[in-house]
Structures are given as C-alpha cells and as structure tokens.
C-alpha cells in the first residue's frame, strides 16, 4: 500500500485583528482583517446576516466568516491611506503584479502601527 504524504499546516499566530471590509468597486463586503508575521488575511462574513437588519449586521461582524483573501507582505508594492466619501479609514494596496486592493479598517491607527512594525512597509498619507 503506497504511503501518502501529509503536511501539517500550523496556523500562524494572529498579531492583530480588526473588523472592517473589502471594497470591490462601490460595494463593501463586511468582514475581519488579521495580521500575522508574514501575511495579511481577510475573512468575509456571510451576507445572509444582512436580512436581519442592524442586529444581523452586528452578529455578522462577530461570526467567524470564510477566508477570502490572503496576501503575503512580500507581494505588496505600496500602501497608501485612501478615502471613500467621508470615510478616511481605508488602506489602498498596490501589488507587485499591478493589481489593486482596498480595505476598510475599523481600528485604523492601531492597524497601521502594527502593519508598519511587523512588515516594514510604510503607509503613504492621504493625498489632498
């Protein structure tokens, strides 16, 4: 009987966590953003919670969600503070392959401090 190789994946410890969302066009997907030692991970909450209104939105933020996006720090070219309407708690990421990504972060100042200290990336200020 042939032997199968199994790889044990150990989860990296989460160094910082904040609720927020992923912006795709004009639509925002509510979820949670985590920082580990080597990557940024985004978990999307189910949109089915929204049918329960405000209570559903609050419960949806607390749910575990599914892992929707995982970015290694080495793949990020630049990070800048963004703006959408009156919301200035947005991070604009440009990847080395040319793609762009926008994340809304609730604990913005703490998240940026941890991101710069962990990854060594600098966050450009909001352009006027």
C-alpha positions as a printed NumPy array, in Angstrom:
array([[  0.   ,   0.   ,   0.   ],
       [  1.594,   3.332,  -1.009],
       [  2.308,   5.805,   1.708],
       [  0.625,   9.205,   1.398],
       [  2.46 ,  12.319,   2.449],
       [  0.57 ,  14.585,   4.783],
       [  1.624,  18.096,   5.527],
       [  0.635,  19.556,   8.814],
       [ -0.306,  23.183,   8.38 ],
       [  0.212,  25.147,  11.515],
       [ -1.681,  28.362,  11.787],
       [  0.424,  31.422,  12.342],
       [ -0.398,  33.351,  15.491],
       [ -2.578,  36.387,  14.915],
       [ -0.697,  39.52 ,  15.98 ],
       [ -3.534,  41.994,  15.4  ],
       [ -7.192,  41.782,  14.411],
       [ -9.738,  44.399,  13.392],
       [-13.186,  44.35 ,  11.889],
       [-13.551,  46.044,   8.547],
       [-14.328,  45.233,   4.97 ],
       [-13.113,  44.649,   1.444],
       [-14.108,  47.232,  -1.166],
       [-14.814,  45.969,  -4.664],
       [-15.942,  48.859,  -6.834],
       [-18.644,  50.653,  -4.884],
       [-19.593,  47.604,  -2.851],
       [-18.156,  46.708,   0.543],
       [-18.032,  43.185,   1.928],
       [-18.052,  43.199,   5.73 ],
       [-15.53 ,  41.008,   7.473],
       [-12.449,  40.803,   9.645],
       [ -8.798,  41.615,   8.856],
       [ -5.931,  39.876,  10.655],
       [ -2.187,  40.484,  10.667],
       [  0.257,  37.632,  11.141],
       [  4.056,  37.701,  10.992],
       [  4.185,  37.159,   7.21 ],
       [  0.77 ,  37.982,   5.769],
       [ -2.492,  39.865,   5.882],
       [ -5.649,  37.716,   5.992],
       [ -9.241,  38.822,   5.323],
       [-12.295,  36.805,   6.419],
       [-15.624,  37.694,   4.778],
       [-18.804,  37.474,   6.831],
       [-21.877,  35.966,   5.263],
       [-24.163,  38.482,   3.601],
       [-27.185,  36.47 ,   4.767],
       [-26.903,  38.202,   8.136],
       [-27.953,  41.457,   6.461],
       [-31.547,  40.294,   6.077],
       [-31.902,  40.76 ,   9.841],
       [-31.073,  44.47 ,   9.592],
       [-28.87 ,  46.183,  12.157],
       [-28.872,  43.216,  14.543],
       [-27.844,  40.945,  11.684],
       [-25.028,  43.303,  10.69 ],
       [-23.684,  43.28 ,  14.253],
       [-23.964,  39.498,  14.513],
       [-22.335,  39.096,  11.106],
       [-19.274,  41.015,  12.275],
       [-18.864,  38.643,  15.192],
       [-19.151,  35.486,  13.085],
       [-16.013,  33.643,  12.014],
       [-16.522,  34.137,   8.295],
       [-14.705,  32.39 ,   5.484],
       [-11.124,  33.072,   4.473],
       [-11.498,  35.179,   1.356],
       [ -8.12 ,  36.825,   0.858],
       [ -4.57 ,  36.132,   1.927],
       [ -1.694,  38.431,   0.968],
       [  1.943,  37.921,   1.8  ],
       [  3.817,  41.11 ,   2.681],
       [  6.42 ,  40.358,   0.   ],
       [  3.736,  40.712,  -2.705],
       [  2.748,  44.254,  -1.628],
       [  4.454,  47.074,  -3.533],
       [  2.92 ,  50.17 ,  -1.878],
       [  0.379,  51.019,   0.8  ],
       [ -1.435,  54.356,   0.985],
       [ -4.221,  55.825,   3.039],
       [ -7.379,  56.179,   0.982],
       [-10.731,  57.897,   1.168],
       [-14.254,  56.986,   0.103],
       [-16.778,  59.737,   0.728],
       [-16.287,  60.799,   4.337],
       [-14.596,  57.555,   5.357],
       [-10.832,  58.014,   5.716],
       [-10.134,  54.628,   7.337],
       [ -9.213,  52.954,   4.058],
       [ -5.934,  51.351,   3.034],
       [ -5.115,  51.173,  -0.675],
       [ -2.724,  48.337,  -1.524],
       [ -0.878,  48.057,  -4.839],
       [  0.588,  44.647,  -5.517],
       [  3.803,  43.893,  -7.361],
       [  1.766,  42.301, -10.181],
       [ -0.143,  45.576, -10.737],
       [ -3.439,  44.651,  -9.081],
       [ -5.054,  46.936,  -6.515],
       [ -6.959,  46.251,  -3.318],
       [ -8.914,  48.449,  -0.883],
       [ -9.567,  47.517,   2.732],
       [-11.683,  49.414,   5.246],
       [-10.21 ,  49.088,   8.742],
       [-12.171,  49.998,  11.896],
       [ -9.154,  50.268,  14.231],
       [ -7.203,  52.171,  11.581],
       [ -4.437,  53.875,  13.582],
       [ -3.566,  50.766,  15.594],
       [ -3.671,  48.621,  12.454],
       [ -1.281,  50.921,  10.576],
       [  1.148,  50.972,  13.519],
       [  1.192,  47.175,  13.673],
       [  1.421,  46.825,   9.887],
       [  4.472,  49.093,   9.682],
       [  6.195,  47.46 ,  12.65 ],
       [  5.547,  43.876,  11.5  ],
       [  6.059,  44.161,   7.732],
       [  8.349,  47.164,   7.397],
       [  6.003,  48.75 ,   4.833],
       [  5.395,  52.487,   5.052],
       [  1.903,  53.884,   4.638],
       [  1.695,  56.982,   2.449],
       [ -0.504,  59.736,   3.886],
       [ -3.834,  60.737,   2.394],
       [ -3.328,  62.725,  -0.804],
       [ -5.137,  66.087,  -0.81 ]])
